[in-house]
Amino acid sequence: MKLGIIGGGIGGLAVAWNLNTDKDNNIMLADAEIHIFEAEDRFGGNAETKEFNFGNGPGFEKEPLIRWADMGVNDFNIPAYLNIVDVMKKIGFTKGKDYRNLEDSTTYYNTMGHAMTANSTPDGKPDPWWGTAMPEDLRASVDDFMKTGGADGDNEKFHDYTMEDYINYGTETYKWDPRLGPEIIYPRVNGMYFTSGPLGPRAMPFAAVMHYYKIQEGAGSSGADRNYFVGGASKWIDALVEYMKANMPNMIFHAGFKAQVVPNGDNADYTVRNTTKGAVSAPVTCSHICIATPADVALRAMAGGDAPGNRGLPQKAANIMSQVTYETAISVAHTDSRLMPVNRNAWSTYNIVIHEPGSVALKPYVINYVANRHQNDAANAEFNKFGLPEFFVSVNPHIPVAEDKVLKDTSGNAAVANLKHFVFDFDCMQAQTDILPQQGVNNIFYASGWTMGSGLHTECWTQGTKVAAMIMEHAQSDGASVDKNPRPTRAALISERLGAAAAGQLPAH
């Protein structure tokens, strides 16, 4: 078998890894040739890190101070990312050296000076969700929301509810404080990268929101153990790719390869061509294709056709992918403190802007990170030195960042990145159920982030594991594995994934 994986983000890498190793780390498809095609000059997708040279100073007289900022993926929750942690162990990427606990604190604020911090509980431990500067009656409602919402997210009764539907239901049924939605829940959901539309978080599927927070922050369970990557998320991806290159000889990595996939007619193979301007890469012939790009990119990269002998993208799969929409966020690393809460004592790792009630003008996803807190400088002697600059990362800045405050990376380029992510709405949730029977049709498989949950790294890895198993079964059979992937109901899929996340079982090995 000769497999072409289109897309070198975490989804594509997960498929490649799992085609080579089983639970005992034995070779599974030693005779397979696996090509990973990535349009960018780096692997990792939204795991993009930029480095900055802050020059010499106290403690850095001989060598300049080099810091970093993650422009997209920037941390992970160990209890829900057991599959990722397992892979990290195998490649020698370890806690304390390569990833560490971050300072998990949050502030909700508006531009008029109002702020509610979530820095600690009375026992001094971090309280990332709600904080202690909150009125007691509001906090009681928040705590009750977390308890009941965590349970109701797995209840089929609420699978068609929007966040606004559920907040209104809880306000009426449980007598929640009316400030709960506009001052806490909606701003918090605004800090999620897959909200969209004029109503933003109000129109988000309730089950989707709880799905995300169960995994990312341990909502409704024992809590979170959030960690950042020392040197940035790109370090973990680079380590993974280098390990695969060194230990998996049947892997061929193609960076800077913007793939166009064309069926070869009657022989059922595919030709993968590089359409990058000026590229001289030779085309690659593959018997199987795995799409691990955004859905809209896949629609442009894959030639279609269901006619006999034309083994292109099936029309059903194309229709499903066309229902998935995308947003592009702007991420900026800078030193402009005007974007932070007015009171410096309220600064936290995550600083979430409260939109004015009814506002539709602002981008839904607005969050400002204090990078020094995210990288837990106070607990790390090498960074906790007098004179270190405070710097920030803002995603969709709510006011323009001053041009002279935008950081330059070590190559001299402005630290600005575009983050593209699918919108996890009702249409996407439906597409995730509808794509399952299409796995393997015309020897094409689907493993992009949109195909499972909200596209968090742990979900991409879980999906990569499942798709790898489908590819192996398909390659060893008569190609009829499509019949073994029935389309589940959306409710069944939500229940399976939310239930597994709550039980700590989502990252199946």
PLY file of the C-alpha trace (Angstrom):
ply
format ascii 1.0
element vertex 509
property float x
property float y
property float z
element edge 508
property int vertex1
property int vertex2
end_header
0.00 0.00 0.00
1.13 3.52 -0.80
-0.72 6.11 1.29
-0.76 9.86 0.74
-1.70 11.92 3.81
-2.72 15.41 2.72
-1.93 17.76 5.61
0.88 17.69 8.16
-1.00 18.98 11.19
-1.62 16.89 14.27
-4.41 14.92 12.55
-2.21 13.79 9.66
0.72 13.02 11.94
-1.55 10.97 14.21
-2.65 8.78 11.30
0.96 8.25 10.20
2.14 7.42 13.74
-0.67 4.95 14.35
-0.08 3.16 11.08
3.37 2.28 12.39
2.79 1.40 16.03
0.31 -0.62 18.00
-0.03 -0.70 21.78
3.15 -2.80 22.01
5.03 -0.49 19.65
5.27 -3.18 16.97
5.39 -2.39 13.27
1.91 -2.76 11.81
2.34 -1.80 8.15
6.04 -2.30 7.59
5.54 -2.79 3.87
3.50 0.40 3.45
4.98 3.59 2.04
3.46 6.62 3.74
3.82 10.14 2.34
2.86 13.19 4.43
2.28 16.28 2.27
2.31 19.69 3.99
1.76 22.95 2.12
3.68 25.06 4.68
7.40 24.84 5.33
6.71 23.48 8.82
4.48 20.78 10.30
1.91 21.27 13.04
-0.90 23.39 11.62
-2.16 25.79 14.30
0.70 24.80 16.61
2.85 27.77 15.58
5.54 29.29 17.79
7.50 32.50 17.29
10.74 33.35 19.13
11.90 36.81 20.21
15.29 38.24 21.06
14.94 40.65 23.99
18.65 41.40 24.03
21.13 41.39 26.92
20.44 42.39 30.48
20.80 41.30 34.12
21.45 37.57 34.11
21.82 37.55 30.33
25.09 39.41 29.89
26.75 36.74 27.73
23.79 35.49 25.75
20.63 37.39 24.86
17.28 36.56 26.40
15.26 34.46 23.95
11.55 34.07 24.71
8.71 32.61 22.72
4.98 32.94 22.17
2.53 30.40 20.82
0.28 32.05 18.28
-2.28 29.21 18.31
-2.14 25.93 20.26
-0.44 26.78 23.54
-1.30 24.33 26.35
-2.95 21.02 27.18
-4.79 19.31 30.05
-2.98 16.14 31.13
-5.98 14.14 32.51
-7.77 14.44 29.15
-4.70 14.21 26.93
-3.42 10.82 28.05
-2.85 9.68 24.47
-0.68 12.73 23.74
1.24 12.28 27.01
1.82 8.62 26.13
3.35 9.59 22.78
5.45 12.28 24.45
6.91 9.66 26.76
7.80 7.43 23.83
9.69 10.20 22.04
11.46 11.40 25.21
9.42 14.58 25.67
9.05 14.81 29.45
7.28 16.83 32.15
9.45 19.36 33.95
11.91 19.60 31.08
9.75 19.90 27.97
6.39 20.88 29.45
5.43 22.40 32.80
2.41 23.53 34.77
1.15 26.94 33.78
-0.45 29.51 36.07
-4.12 28.71 35.49
-5.80 32.04 36.28
-8.50 34.04 34.53
-9.89 37.57 34.58
-13.17 38.73 33.03
-13.16 42.44 32.25
-14.53 45.20 30.08
-12.93 48.35 28.69
-14.50 50.56 31.40
-12.36 49.12 34.18
-14.70 46.44 35.52
-12.90 43.17 36.25
-13.57 39.94 38.10
-10.45 37.92 38.75
-10.17 34.17 39.14
-6.70 33.94 40.61
-7.17 31.76 43.66
-9.54 30.14 46.11
-9.37 30.72 49.87
-6.90 27.82 50.19
-4.56 29.56 47.74
-4.95 27.09 44.90
-5.67 28.32 41.36
-9.34 28.58 40.46
-9.38 28.96 36.68
-13.11 29.08 36.27
-14.69 31.68 38.45
-12.53 33.36 41.07
-13.06 34.97 44.44
-13.74 38.60 43.45
-17.26 37.60 42.45
-20.43 38.34 44.43
-21.45 35.29 46.43
-24.91 35.00 44.87
-23.44 35.10 41.37
-20.74 32.60 42.28
-23.37 30.21 43.63
-25.11 30.31 40.26
-21.83 29.77 38.47
-20.97 26.77 40.60
-24.41 25.32 40.05
-24.09 25.86 36.31
-20.83 23.91 36.29
-22.35 21.05 38.24
-25.64 20.78 36.37
-24.24 21.82 32.98
-21.53 19.20 33.23
-24.20 16.55 33.74
-26.73 17.93 31.28
-24.20 18.11 28.46
-24.57 14.34 28.14
-28.37 14.47 28.28
-30.02 13.97 24.89
-32.77 16.36 25.98
-30.36 19.27 25.60
-28.51 18.24 22.42
-30.50 20.71 20.31
-30.18 23.54 22.82
-28.08 26.62 22.16
-26.13 28.13 25.03
-28.78 30.82 25.34
-31.53 28.20 25.44
-29.76 26.40 28.28
-28.93 29.54 30.26
-32.55 30.66 29.99
-33.72 27.18 31.01
-31.43 27.18 34.04
-32.35 30.72 35.05
-36.01 29.75 35.09
-35.61 26.23 36.50
-32.71 26.66 38.93
-33.19 30.39 39.62
-29.72 31.33 38.43
-28.50 34.89 38.80
-29.44 36.86 35.62
-25.84 38.11 35.40
-24.61 34.55 34.85
-24.93 34.58 31.07
-23.75 38.08 30.08
-20.98 38.50 32.67
-19.55 34.98 32.97
-20.75 32.24 30.64
-20.95 34.13 27.36
-17.60 35.88 27.84
-16.07 32.54 28.79
-17.45 30.89 25.67
-16.14 33.88 23.71
-12.70 32.61 24.70
-13.26 29.55 22.50
-11.92 29.69 18.99
-14.83 28.01 17.23
-17.63 30.50 17.98
-19.02 32.43 15.04
-21.89 34.50 13.71
-23.54 37.68 14.98
-24.82 36.03 18.17
-21.46 34.45 18.99
-21.65 32.29 22.12
-25.41 32.62 22.52
-25.99 30.50 19.42
-23.33 27.88 20.16
-24.61 24.31 20.69
-24.75 23.70 24.43
-23.43 20.15 24.03
-20.50 21.42 21.96
-19.49 23.91 24.63
-19.60 21.35 27.42
-17.73 18.86 25.23
-14.88 21.34 24.88
-14.66 22.27 28.55
-14.87 18.72 29.83
-11.75 17.94 27.83
-9.79 21.17 27.96
-10.48 22.29 31.51
-12.00 19.35 33.35
-15.41 20.99 33.74
-17.82 18.85 35.71
-15.05 16.45 36.77
-11.96 16.47 38.95
-10.55 19.59 37.35
-7.60 20.27 35.10
-3.82 19.91 35.11
-2.91 22.40 32.40
0.62 22.57 31.05
2.51 24.75 28.57
5.25 23.64 26.19
8.73 24.88 27.13
9.92 26.70 24.03
6.45 26.58 22.51
4.04 24.06 21.01
6.17 23.80 17.86
8.86 22.09 19.97
6.56 19.16 20.63
5.60 18.85 16.96
9.23 19.14 15.85
10.25 16.44 18.34
7.46 14.18 17.07
8.42 14.63 13.41
12.13 14.09 14.10
11.36 10.89 16.03
9.21 9.59 13.18
11.88 10.41 10.60
14.52 8.60 12.66
12.48 5.55 13.65
9.89 5.03 10.92
11.79 4.53 7.66
8.62 4.05 5.62
7.63 7.69 6.28
8.39 10.32 3.64
7.81 13.92 4.72
7.13 16.58 2.08
7.16 20.18 3.38
6.28 23.05 1.07
4.14 20.65 -0.96
0.71 22.10 -1.79
-1.01 18.93 -2.90
-3.43 18.50 -5.77
-4.86 14.98 -5.90
-6.02 13.62 -9.26
-7.40 10.11 -9.93
-5.45 8.06 -12.46
-8.49 6.75 -14.26
-8.97 3.01 -14.60
-6.12 1.86 -12.37
-7.75 3.33 -9.24
-4.55 5.08 -8.11
-4.08 8.78 -7.41
-1.40 11.20 -8.54
-0.42 13.82 -5.94
1.11 16.91 -7.56
2.82 19.90 -5.95
1.09 23.11 -7.04
3.34 25.42 -5.02
4.58 28.18 -7.33
8.07 27.34 -8.59
8.01 23.83 -7.08
10.02 21.13 -8.86
8.84 18.20 -6.74
8.10 15.04 -8.66
4.48 13.84 -8.49
3.77 10.87 -6.23
1.42 8.00 -7.09
-0.64 6.67 -4.15
-3.16 3.87 -3.84
-4.92 5.42 -0.82
-5.52 9.02 0.27
-6.12 10.40 3.77
-7.40 13.97 3.91
-6.14 15.81 6.99
-6.67 19.38 5.83
-9.50 21.82 6.53
-12.63 20.80 4.65
-12.57 23.78 2.30
-8.92 23.12 1.42
-9.74 19.48 0.72
-12.53 20.49 -1.66
-10.01 22.47 -3.70
-7.27 19.84 -3.51
-9.32 16.77 -4.45
-10.67 16.12 -7.93
-14.18 14.66 -7.72
-16.08 11.97 -9.51
-18.07 8.81 -8.84
-18.12 7.47 -12.39
-16.62 4.00 -13.01
-12.85 4.24 -13.21
-12.81 7.78 -11.80
-11.83 7.30 -8.19
-12.12 10.89 -7.12
-13.76 12.57 -4.15
-17.29 11.14 -3.77
-20.06 13.69 -4.21
-21.59 12.70 -0.85
-18.32 13.45 0.94
-17.97 16.74 -0.92
-21.49 17.75 0.11
-20.74 16.90 3.74
-17.51 18.90 3.79
-19.22 21.89 2.19
-21.38 22.19 5.33
-18.31 22.88 7.51
-17.52 26.59 7.83
-14.33 28.29 8.98
-13.26 31.44 10.78
-9.83 33.06 10.65
-8.59 34.67 13.84
-5.72 37.16 14.05
-3.09 36.43 16.69
-0.58 39.14 17.68
2.37 39.02 20.11
3.06 42.44 21.57
3.88 44.65 24.58
0.81 46.93 24.40
-0.64 46.87 27.91
-3.68 48.90 26.85
-5.37 45.65 25.86
-5.10 44.31 29.42
-7.44 45.06 32.35
-7.08 48.65 33.58
-6.04 47.47 37.05
-2.71 45.71 36.65
-3.39 43.66 39.79
-6.22 41.99 37.88
-3.95 40.64 35.14
-4.19 36.87 34.78
-2.96 34.22 32.38
-6.23 34.40 30.47
-7.92 37.80 30.20
-11.36 37.54 28.66
-13.26 40.57 27.41
-16.90 40.92 28.45
-18.96 42.11 25.49
-21.66 44.65 26.11
-25.07 42.92 26.30
-26.51 42.58 22.81
-23.26 43.60 21.12
-22.72 42.06 17.70
-19.86 44.24 16.47
-16.93 42.47 18.09
-15.38 39.24 16.88
-16.68 36.41 19.07
-13.26 35.13 20.09
-11.39 37.81 22.05
-8.74 36.77 24.56
-5.52 38.33 25.80
-2.77 36.18 27.33
-0.10 37.45 29.68
2.67 35.27 28.27
4.80 35.52 31.42
1.97 34.05 33.47
1.11 31.43 30.88
4.74 30.31 30.95
4.64 30.45 34.77
7.71 32.68 35.05
7.25 33.10 38.80
7.97 29.39 39.30
10.96 29.20 36.94
14.20 30.77 38.10
15.64 31.17 34.61
12.79 33.52 33.67
11.96 35.10 37.05
14.70 37.72 36.89
14.54 41.46 37.47
13.95 43.40 34.29
12.34 40.70 32.18
9.87 42.29 29.75
6.17 41.56 30.14
4.63 40.57 26.84
1.24 39.46 25.63
-0.55 37.48 22.95
-3.92 38.78 21.78
-6.28 36.82 19.59
-8.66 39.09 17.66
-7.55 42.21 19.63
-10.56 44.25 20.74
-8.58 47.45 20.09
-5.77 47.81 17.52
-2.33 46.91 18.86
0.03 49.89 18.55
2.34 49.22 15.62
5.49 49.99 17.60
4.39 47.49 20.29
4.11 44.50 17.95
7.02 42.15 18.61
9.40 41.12 15.87
10.48 37.50 15.72
14.12 36.47 15.44
13.83 36.73 11.64
12.72 40.34 11.90
9.08 39.70 10.93
6.08 41.06 12.81
4.68 38.42 15.18
1.27 38.15 13.58
-0.43 34.91 12.58
-3.71 33.86 10.99
-5.44 31.01 12.82
-8.00 29.12 10.78
-10.42 26.86 12.59
-13.76 25.27 11.80
-16.88 26.50 13.55
-18.16 23.81 15.90
-21.85 24.45 15.26
-24.87 22.22 14.64
-23.94 21.78 10.96
-20.45 20.62 11.89
-21.79 18.21 14.49
-24.05 16.73 11.82
-21.16 16.49 9.36
-19.16 14.50 11.91
-21.83 11.82 11.97
-22.44 11.88 8.21
-18.78 11.42 7.23
-18.40 8.07 9.01
-20.03 5.93 6.27
-17.81 7.71 3.72
-14.56 6.49 5.30
-12.82 4.32 2.70
-15.08 5.08 -0.26
-12.85 5.35 -3.34
-9.89 4.57 -1.05
-10.23 8.01 0.60
-10.25 8.61 4.37
-10.90 11.70 6.49
-8.90 12.70 9.58
-8.97 16.49 9.77
-9.82 18.28 13.02
-13.41 18.94 11.94
-14.16 15.19 11.86
-14.11 14.78 15.65
-15.31 17.11 18.39
-13.80 20.57 18.55
-10.50 19.56 16.99
-8.40 19.63 20.15
-5.08 17.76 19.86
-6.31 14.84 21.94
-9.36 14.47 19.70
-7.24 14.69 16.56
-5.02 11.94 17.94
-7.99 9.78 18.87
-9.43 10.24 15.39
-6.03 9.50 13.84
-5.94 6.22 15.76
-9.40 5.26 14.51
-8.70 6.26 10.90
-5.39 4.35 10.91
-7.27 1.22 11.99
-9.80 1.76 9.19
-7.01 2.15 6.63
-5.30 -1.05 7.78
-8.54 -3.00 7.69
-9.38 -1.57 4.28
-5.94 -2.40 2.87
-6.23 -5.99 4.06
-9.77 -6.54 2.77
-11.60 -6.19 -0.51
-12.10 -2.47 0.00
-15.66 -2.76 1.29
-15.02 -1.34 4.75
-17.51 1.45 4.06
-20.26 -1.02 5.01
-18.70 -1.39 8.46
-19.00 2.31 9.30
-22.73 2.95 9.76
-23.88 6.52 10.29
-24.75 7.07 13.98
-27.27 9.60 15.17
-25.85 12.92 16.28
-27.21 12.31 19.78
-25.44 8.94 19.95
-22.16 10.47 18.84
-22.41 13.30 21.38
-23.31 10.90 24.18
-20.42 8.60 23.33
-17.84 11.39 23.29
-19.12 13.41 26.23
-19.51 10.28 28.32
-16.02 9.09 27.44
-14.54 12.50 28.21
-16.24 12.64 31.58
-14.91 9.19 32.41
-11.41 10.10 31.31
-11.60 7.58 28.47
-11.64 9.83 25.41
-7.95 9.41 24.55
-8.16 5.69 23.83
-4.77 4.18 23.00
0 1
1 2
2 3
3 4
4 5
5 6
6 7
7 8
8 9
9 10
10 11
11 12
12 13
13 14
14 15
15 16
16 17
17 18
18 19
19 20
20 21
21 22
22 23
23 24
24 25
25 26
26 27
27 28
28 29
29 30
30 31
31 32
32 33
33 34
34 35
35 36
36 37
37 38
38 39
39 40
40 41
41 42
42 43
43 44
44 45
45 46
46 47
47 48
48 49
49 50
50 51
51 52
52 53
53 54
54 55
55 56
56 57
57 58
58 59
59 60
60 61
61 62
62 63
63 64
64 65
65 66
66 67
67 68
68 69
69 70
70 71
71 72
72 73
73 74
74 75
75 76
76 77
77 78
78 79
79 80
80 81
81 82
82 83
83 84
84 85
85 86
86 87
87 88
88 89
89 90
90 91
91 92
92 93
93 94
94 95
95 96
96 97
97 98
98 99
99 100
100 101
101 102
102 103
103 104
104 105
105 106
106 107
107 108
108 109
109 110
110 111
111 112
112 113
113 114
114 115
115 116
116 117
117 118
118 119
119 120
120 121
121 122
122 123
123 124
124 125
125 126
126 127
127 128
128 129
129 130
130 131
131 132
132 133
133 134
134 135
135 136
136 137
137 138
138 139
139 140
140 141
141 142
142 143
143 144
144 145
145 146
146 147
147 148
148 149
149 150
150 151
151 152
152 153
153 154
154 155
155 156
156 157
157 158
158 159
159 160
160 161
161 162
162 163
163 164
164 165
165 166
166 167
167 168
168 169
169 170
170 171
171 172
172 173
173 174
174 175
175 176
176 177
177 178
178 179
179 180
180 181
181 182
182 183
183 184
184 185
185 186
186 187
187 188
188 189
189 190
190 191
191 192
192 193
193 194
194 195
195 196
196 197
197 198
198 199
199 200
200 201
201 202
202 203
203 204
204 205
205 206
206 207
207 208
208 209
209 210
210 211
211 212
212 213
213 214
214 215
215 216
216 217
217 218
218 219
219 220
220 221
221 222
222 223
223 224
224 225
225 226
226 227
227 228
228 229
229 230
230 231
231 232
232 233
233 234
234 235
235 236
236 237
237 238
238 239
239 240
240 241
241 242
242 243
243 244
244 245
245 246
246 247
247 248
248 249
249 250
250 251
251 252
252 253
253 254
254 255
255 256
256 257
257 258
258 259
259 260
260 261
261 262
262 263
263 264
264 265
265 266
266 267
267 268
268 269
269 270
270 271
271 272
272 273
273 274
274 275
275 276
276 277
277 278
278 279
279 280
280 281
281 282
282 283
283 284
284 285
285 286
286 287
287 288
288 289
289 290
290 291
291 292
292 293
293 294
294 295
295 296
296 297
297 298
298 299
299 300
300 301
301 302
302 303
303 304
304 305
305 306
306 307
307 308
308 309
309 310
310 311
311 312
312 313
313 314
314 315
315 316
316 317
317 318
318 319
319 320
320 321
321 322
322 323
323 324
324 325
325 326
326 327
327 328
328 329
329 330
330 331
331 332
332 333
333 334
334 335
335 336
336 337
337 338
338 339
339 340
340 341
341 342
342 343
343 344
344 345
345 346
346 347
347 348
348 349
349 350
350 351
351 352
352 353
353 354
354 355
355 356
356 357
357 358
358 359
359 360
360 361
361 362
362 363
363 364
364 365
365 366
366 367
367 368
368 369
369 370
370 371
371 372
372 373
373 374
374 375
375 376
376 377
377 378
378 379
379 380
380 381
381 382
382 383
383 384
384 385
385 386
386 387
387 388
388 389
389 390
390 391
391 392
392 393
393 394
394 395
395 396
396 397
397 398
398 399
399 400
400 401
401 402
402 403
403 404
404 405
405 406
406 407
407 408
408 409
409 410
410 411
411 412
412 413
413 414
414 415
415 416
416 417
417 418
418 419
419 420
420 421
421 422
422 423
423 424
424 425
425 426
426 427
427 428
428 429
429 430
430 431
431 432
432 433
433 434
434 435
435 436
436 437
437 438
438 439
439 440
440 441
441 442
442 443
443 444
444 445
445 446
446 447
447 448
448 449
449 450
450 451
451 452
452 453
453 454
454 455
455 456
456 457
457 458
458 459
459 460
460 461
461 462
462 463
463 464
464 465
465 466
466 467
467 468
468 469
469 470
470 471
471 472
472 473
473 474
474 475
475 476
476 477
477 478
478 479
479 480
480 481
481 482
482 483
483 484
484 485
485 486
486 487
487 488
488 489
489 490
490 491
491 492
492 493
493 494
494 495
495 496
496 497
497 498
498 499
499 500
500 501
501 502
502 503
503 504
504 505
505 506
506 507
507 508
